[in-house]
Amino acid sequence: MNPKGPLPERSDVPARVGNTVSGGQDLWGLVFSRDNLLAALRRVEANRGAPGADGLRTDELRSWCLGHWAGIRKQLDAGTYRPQPVRQVMIPKPDGGERMLGVPAVLDRLIQQAIAQVLVPVFDPGFVPVSYGFRPNKSAHNAVRVARTVIEQGYRWVIEVDLDAFFDRVNHDALMARVARKVKDKRLLGLIRRYLEAGIMAGGVKRPTEEGTPQGSPLSPLLSNIMLDDFDQLMWSRGHRFVRYADDIRVFVRSKRAAGRVLDQCTKVLEQDLLLKVNREKSKISPAKAATLLGYAFFFTAKGVKLRVAPKALKRAKMRIKQLTSRKWSISMGERITLLNRYIRGWMGYFRLADTPRKFADLDEWFRRRMRQIRWKEWKRPRTRVANLRKLGISARNAYEWGMSSKGYWRIAGSAVLQRSLTNEYWETSGLLFLHDAWRRYRTT
């Protein structure tokens, strides 16, 4: 079928176009080829996500394209297509602030995904090996492992460079100049520029965007890596030990004095050459034992450098578990366990590199006590509590004493009687997953 016509039905086209695309080829034709568009469509459908400013949903995109794609393609070829402004969504930050997430219209997500699939093979091979954010076959875990190795090699002073609102401050001219180094297709450059300048829809009012690349678009991760590649290349050429994941930058040196000098170098390159802003209050120099990276922290043992969950990440996890185990939340135990298991699997899947089984076991003790107080409240009446304790093997005397007790939920949840009745096996039989068990499963697979 002609690539300018409607998008066809699903097919088994590979998700990627390939890894040998050159910036000198017909990138426009590759972006809007049938195979690439199908792959992009499947990716957008799989990612789902909320509607953009026009309200069109991802599950409606395929049928919408069947009736409208020919006209959209004509506008794209003529250079008259104008992306819709992204819908602004404010996301709470762990430190109490907010960050802006841009939700593009699903059609624009399709087009941006198609562009990204072609441009990633153009740019990615030239990126430095220690850039790990949003790249094929690289992950946050890779960055954390490399950081641990570098610290073990004796680079025990860590420079944490904090970019102030990086995604909101990217200079469009500076970014497009870097994209144009490898992309010579003027139509494609113009389309990318129009996406940068599409504007933001907030409260029904369109606001122009003179700088920045909104988080949430399929093209934004690649553009952020392109923007910061000059910094990476300079640091790499100077032989610095560093890792970068998006705008999280960590540089490792052997002495505090060297750290101060390197931080000044980083600030100069980022602010003068890339026109970004370094947050001097949050950027800091720390000994490795006090540094963090992507939610992980480091500690030293006789066997070498080990990983642990950073204090702030651990605090956020406890807050979330506390929310999910609130006894004031009226929800069935089965549904509660489902939500808890989903969170614990995801959280521990990310923090499975942590070498702290004792910490997870301690958290489980607190976690189980919160679950016991929920169950105690569910039993409500004293007679029901006595009967249930008896069913769980508690003697008649102890069952009556505690079942009739007026002590508070937390006090009773920590009692020996409830620990003997609502045992670990009891919760495992109910299907509840504990942190230490999840950690052990991930470490053995």
C-alpha positions in Angstrom: 0.0 0.0 0.0 1.2 3.5 -0.8 2.8 5.0 2.4 0.9 8.2 1.8 -2.4 6.3 2.1 -4.2 5.2 5.3 -2.3 3.0 7.7 -3.0 -0.7 7.1 -4.1 -3.2 9.6 -1.6 -4.8 12.1 1.3 -6.7 10.7 4.5 -8.4 11.9 6.8 -5.5 11.0 9.8 -5.3 13.4 9.5 -2.7 16.1 12.8 -1.0 14.9 13.8 0.1 11.4 17.4 -1.0 11.8 20.7 0.3 13.2 22.5 1.2 10.0 20.6 4.4 9.0 22.8 7.3 8.0 21.9 10.9 8.4 22.6 11.4 4.7 19.9 9.0 3.5 16.3 10.0 2.8 15.3 10.3 6.4 11.9 11.8 5.5 11.0 8.7 3.4 12.2 6.4 6.2 10.2 8.2 8.9 7.0 8.0 7.0 7.5 4.6 5.4 4.7 2.0 5.9 6.8 -0.3 8.1 8.1 2.5 10.3 4.6 4.0 10.8 3.2 0.6 11.7 5.9 0.0 14.3 5.3 3.5 15.7 1.6 2.9 15.8 2.0 -0.3 17.7 4.3 1.3 20.2 1.9 4.2 20.9 -1.0 1.7 21.3 1.0 -0.4 23.7 2.1 2.6 25.8 -1.5 3.7 26.0 -1.4 6.9 28.1 -3.8 9.7 28.6 -5.4 11.7 25.7 -3.8 14.9 24.6 -5.5 18.3 24.2 -7.8 17.0 21.5 -9.2 14.2 23.6 -8.4 11.4 21.1 -7.5 8.2 22.9 -4.8 5.7 21.8 -7.4 3.0 21.2 -9.1 5.3 18.7 -5.9 6.3 16.8 -5.8 3.4 14.3 -9.4 3.9 13.1 -8.9 7.7 13.0 -5.8 7.3 10.8 -7.7 5.1 8.4 -9.9 8.1 7.6 -7.5 11.0 8.0 -3.9 9.9 7.4 -3.8 10.7 3.7 -4.6 14.4 4.4 -2.2 14.5 7.3 0.6 13.1 5.0 -0.1 15.8 2.4 0.3 18.5 5.1 3.5 16.9 6.3 5.0 16.8 2.9 3.9 20.4 2.1 5.4 21.6 5.4 2.0 23.0 6.5 1.3 20.5 9.3 1.1 22.1 12.7 1.4 19.9 15.8 -1.2 20.4 18.6 0.0 22.0 21.8 0.8 19.5 24.5 -1.6 19.2 27.5 0.0 20.2 30.7 -0.1 17.8 33.7 1.6 18.7 36.9 3.3 15.7 38.7 4.2 15.9 42.4 8.0 15.7 43.1 9.4 13.7 46.0 10.8 17.0 47.5 7.4 18.5 47.6 7.5 20.5 44.4 5.9 19.8 41.1 7.2 19.1 37.6 5.5 19.6 34.3 4.6 16.6 32.2 3.5 17.3 28.6 1.0 15.0 27.1 1.0 15.3 23.3 -2.0 14.4 21.1 -1.9 10.8 20.1 -1.4 11.7 16.4 1.7 13.7 17.4 2.9 10.8 19.6 2.6 8.6 16.5 4.7 11.0 14.3 7.2 11.7 17.1 7.6 8.0 17.7 8.2 7.4 14.0 10.9 10.2 13.9 12.6 8.7 17.0 12.7 5.2 15.6 14.7 6.5 12.6 16.9 9.1 14.4 18.0 6.8 17.3 20.1 4.7 15.0 21.6 7.9 13.5 22.7 9.4 16.8 23.0 6.6 19.4 26.2 5.0 18.0 28.0 8.3 18.6 27.0 8.7 22.2 29.6 8.0 24.9 29.3 4.5 26.6 28.5 6.0 30.0 25.3 7.8 28.9 22.6 5.4 30.1 19.3 7.3 30.0 16.7 6.3 27.4 19.0 4.4 25.1 18.7 0.9 23.6 20.1 -1.9 25.8 21.1 0.5 28.6 19.4 1.1 31.9 19.6 2.8 35.3 21.0 -0.5 36.7 23.9 -0.3 34.3 24.7 3.2 35.5 24.6 2.2 39.1 26.8 -0.8 38.6 29.4 1.3 36.8 29.3 3.9 39.5 30.0 1.2 42.1 32.9 -0.2 40.1 34.5 3.3 39.7 34.2 3.9 43.5 35.9 0.5 44.1 38.7 1.7 41.9 39.4 4.5 44.3 37.4 7.4 42.9 35.7 8.1 46.2 34.7 11.8 45.8 31.4 12.3 43.9 30.3 15.4 42.1 26.5 15.5 41.9 25.6 18.0 39.1 22.0 19.2 39.3 20.5 20.9 36.2 17.8 23.3 37.1 14.6 22.4 35.3 16.6 20.9 32.4 13.7 19.8 30.2 12.1 23.3 30.6 15.3 25.2 29.8 16.7 23.6 26.7 17.5 26.4 24.2 15.8 25.5 20.9 18.5 27.1 18.6 21.3 25.3 20.4 19.4 22.0 20.3 18.5 22.3 16.6 22.1 23.2 15.7 23.2 19.9 17.3 20.4 17.9 15.5 21.4 19.4 12.2 25.0 18.0 12.5 23.7 14.6 11.5 20.2 15.4 10.0 20.4 17.3 6.7 16.8 16.8 5.7 15.3 20.3 6.0 11.7 19.0 6.1 12.5 16.8 9.1 14.4 19.6 10.8 11.5 21.9 10.3 9.0 19.4 11.7 11.2 18.8 14.8 11.4 22.5 15.3 7.6 22.8 15.1 7.3 20.2 17.8 9.5 22.2 20.1 7.5 25.3 19.5 4.0 23.6 19.6 3.1 25.3 22.9 1.4 24.1 26.0 -2.3 23.9 26.7 -3.0 24.7 30.4 -6.4 25.4 31.7 -7.8 25.7 28.2 -5.3 28.5 27.3 -2.4 27.9 24.9 1.0 29.2 26.1 3.9 29.5 23.6 7.1 27.5 24.3 10.2 29.5 23.5 12.5 27.0 25.2 12.4 23.5 26.6 11.4 20.0 25.4 8.4 18.8 27.4 8.8 15.5 29.3 6.3 12.9 28.1 6.8 13.1 24.3 8.4 10.1 22.5 11.1 12.4 20.9 12.1 14.2 24.1 14.5 11.5 25.5 16.5 11.5 22.3 16.6 15.2 22.1 17.8 15.5 25.7 20.7 13.1 24.9 21.6 15.0 21.8 21.6 18.3 23.8 23.9 16.9 26.5 26.2 14.9 24.1 28.7 17.8 23.9 29.1 17.7 27.6 29.5 13.9 27.6 32.1 14.1 24.8 34.2 16.7 26.5 34.2 14.8 29.8 35.0 11.6 28.0 37.9 13.1 26.1 39.4 14.4 29.3 39.4 11.0 30.8 36.9 11.7 33.6 35.0 8.9 35.3 31.4 9.8 35.1 27.9 8.4 34.4 24.8 10.3 33.1 21.2 9.2 33.1 19.2 11.9 31.4 19.9 15.0 33.5 21.3 13.0 36.5 25.1 13.6 36.3 27.7 12.1 38.6 31.4 12.6 38.2 33.9 10.5 40.3 37.4 11.8 41.3 40.1 10.8 43.8 40.2 14.0 46.0 38.0 16.7 47.3 40.3 19.3 45.8 40.0 17.8 42.3 36.2 17.6 42.8 35.9 21.4 43.3 37.9 22.0 40.1 35.8 19.5 38.0 32.5 20.9 39.3 33.6 24.4 38.1 34.5 22.8 34.7 31.1 21.1 34.4 29.3 24.3 35.3 31.1 26.3 32.7 30.4 23.8 29.9 26.8 23.4 30.8 26.0 27.1 31.3 28.2 28.8 28.7 28.3 26.2 25.9 24.9 24.6 26.3 23.0 27.6 27.7 21.6 25.5 30.6 21.4 26.4 34.2 23.2 24.5 37.0 21.5 24.6 40.4 24.3 25.6 42.6 22.4 24.9 45.8 21.6 21.3 44.9 24.9 20.5 43.1 27.4 19.2 45.6 30.5 17.3 46.4 30.2 14.3 48.6 32.3 11.4 49.8 31.0 8.2 48.1 29.4 6.9 51.3 27.1 10.0 51.3 26.4 10.2 47.6 23.3 8.9 45.8 22.5 7.9 42.2 19.1 7.1 40.8 17.7 6.1 44.2 20.8 4.0 45.2 23.5 4.8 47.8 26.8 3.2 48.5 28.5 1.6 51.6 31.8 0.0 52.2 32.5 -3.5 53.6 35.6 -5.7 53.8 34.4 -7.3 50.5 34.2 -4.0 48.7 31.6 -1.4 47.8 28.0 -2.4 48.2 24.7 -0.9 47.2 21.8 0.1 49.4 18.5 2.0 48.9 19.1 5.8 49.3 17.4 7.2 52.5 15.0 9.4 50.5 13.9 6.5 48.3 13.4 4.3 51.3 11.3 7.0 53.0 9.1 7.3 50.0 8.6 3.6 49.9 7.5 3.5 53.5 5.1 6.4 52.9 3.6 4.5 50.0 3.2 1.3 52.0 1.8 3.3 54.8 -0.9 4.7 52.5 -1.7 1.2 51.1 -2.0 -0.2 54.7 -4.0 2.6 56.2 -6.7 1.0 58.4 -8.9 4.0 57.6 -9.1 3.0 54.0 -12.2 0.8 53.5 -11.1 -1.8 51.0 -11.3 -5.6 50.9 -8.2 -7.5 52.1 -7.9 -9.2 48.7 -7.9 -6.0 46.8 -5.4 -4.4 49.3 -3.1 -7.4 48.9 -3.3 -7.1 45.1 -2.3 -3.4 45.2 0.5 -4.1 47.7 1.9 -6.9 45.7 1.9 -4.8 42.6 3.8 -2.1 44.3 6.3 -4.4 46.1 7.1 -6.3 42.9 7.8 -3.0 41.0 9.7 -1.4 43.7 11.9 -4.4 44.5 12.3 -5.1 40.8 14.1 -1.7 40.6 16.0 -2.0 43.9 17.0 -5.6 43.5 20.6 -4.6 43.3 20.6 -3.5 47.0 22.9 -5.6 49.2 20.8 -5.2 52.3 18.6 -8.2 53.0 18.5 -7.4 56.8 17.0 -3.9 56.0 14.3 -5.5 54.0 13.6 -8.1 56.7 13.3 -5.2 59.2 10.9 -3.4 57.0 8.8 -6.6 56.7 8.4 -6.7 60.5 6.9 -3.2 60.4 4.9 -4.1 57.3 3.4 -7.2 58.9 2.4 -5.3 62.1 0.5 -2.8 59.9 -1.3 -5.7 58.2 -2.2 -7.2 61.6 -3.8 -4.0 62.8 -5.9 -3.9 59.7 -7.1 -7.5 60.2 -7.8 -6.7 63.9 -10.0 -3.8 62.9 -11.8 -5.9 60.3 -12.8 -8.3 63.1 -14.6 -5.4 64.8 -16.6 -7.0 67.6 -14.9 -8.5 70.7 -16.7 -11.8 70.3 -15.6 -12.1 66.7 -12.0 -11.4 67.7 -12.2 -14.1 70.4 -13.6 -16.6 68.0 -11.1 -15.9 65.3 -8.2 -16.1 67.7 -9.4 -19.5 68.8 -9.6 -20.7 65.2 -6.0 -19.6 64.8 -4.8 -21.7 67.7 -4.8 -19.3 70.6 -5.9 -20.7 73.9 -9.3 -19.8 75.2 -7.9 -17.7 78.1 -5.6 -15.6 75.9 -8.2 -15.3 73.2 -10.7 -13.9 75.6 -8.1 -11.6 77.3 -7.0 -10.0 74.1 -10.3 -10.2 72.2 -12.0 -8.2 75.0 -9.0 -5.8 75.3 -9.5 -2.0 74.9 -5.9 -1.4 73.9 -5.2 0.4 70.7 -4.8 -1.2 67.3 -1.0 -0.6 67.0 -0.4 -2.0 70.5 -2.4 -5.1 69.9 -0.9 -5.6 66.5 2.5 -5.9 68.2 1.4 -8.3 70.8 2.7 -11.9 71.0 -0.8 -13.2 70.6 -1.4 -11.6 67.2 2.1 -12.6 66.1 1.4 -16.2 67.0 -2.0 -16.2 65.3 -1.4 -13.9 62.2 1.9 -15.6 61.3 4.1 -15.1 58.3 2.6 -18.4 56.9 -0.9 -16.9 57.4 -0.1 -13.9 55.2 1.7 -16.0 52.6 -1.3 -18.3 52.4 -3.4 -15.1 51.8 -1.0 -14.3 48.8 0.8 -11.4 50.4 4.3 -10.8 49.1 7.0 -9.5 51.5 9.9 -7.3 50.6 12.6 -9.7 51.6 11.0 -12.6 49.7 10.7 -10.4 46.6 14.3 -9.4 46.9 15.4 -13.0 47.3 13.4 -14.1 44.2 14.9 -11.4 42.1 18.4 -12.1 43.2 18.1 -15.9 42.4 16.6 -15.4 38.9 
